[in-house]
Amino acid sequence: MLVLLPPSEGKAEGRDGDPLRIGSLSLPGLEDARRRVLDELVTLCGADEEKAREVLGLSEGLRGEVVKNARLHGAPARPAAEIYTGVLYDALGQATLSPAARRRAESSLLIFSGLWGAVRPGDRIPSYRCSGNVRLPGLGPLGAYWREPLSAALPEAAGDGLVLDLRSTAYAQMWKPTGEPAERTVSVRVLQSKTVDGVEKRSVVSHFNKATKGRIVRALLEDGADPGTPEELAEALRDLGYEVEHSAEPRKGKPRTLDVVVSEL
């Protein structure tokens, strides 16, 4: 099973460690595309701080992120699992996984990125700021930029197993499985169930959606579950204590969606 994750907008600082070695990252077929984005981002942030802040959608209070980006070529790198922070990654808690679960995480998790395309948890990267919906002056929208290189690299990474797609919208645009691989792809929608005046009401949650997805990934990794179909994934999640429903009938050549219903967030 391959699990696709979004990055976090906020990132831990890489205060020590050797600089990035871009050729050492997973999915080596992305190296040239990564170098182009990295060089474009460093040049933009080093040449015009105000323009860079506008392009990256950063507030005045985040001006320091521009300076950080300008120094990426020599910045200290740490494993991606330590760089990405936030609700989903706090709930996943990779640092506290069992050794076996940590090994499974390294082989099954793939974190999407506007700068790197996609990386494994153990790939050493510097802290940066460049979301998937950024439009770099020399490359255009990164969501569109990454489609071709990721379309070449991702099918091999996915193999013939299940793809659990937990990405947010900006990163889902970077690679959309089609045909038979799409039928092996399943996303998760988190619904909160509340009883009001004796009637159940369900609503899509946003912020806590990330926490639930992080808990789901952690539970699957610790359990060692390796479902091969959406139906097997639903059963594995039920075994782990989740209430799971199929949101719609399967359609040929299309991904599936599972609804995970929670009462407490």
PyMOL commands that set and color helices and strands:
alter all, ss='L'
color gray80, all
select helices_A, chain A and resi 22-24+28-47+49-56+60-70+72-74+80-83+87-92+94-96+99-108+142-145+147-158+169-172+179-183+207-223+230-239
alter helices_A, ss='H'
color red, helices_A
select strands_A, chain A and resi 2-5+78-79+109-113+117-119+124-125+135-136+140-141+163-165+185-196+199-204+243-246+256-262
alter strands_A, ss='S'
color yellow, strands_A
deselect
rebuild
show_as cartoon
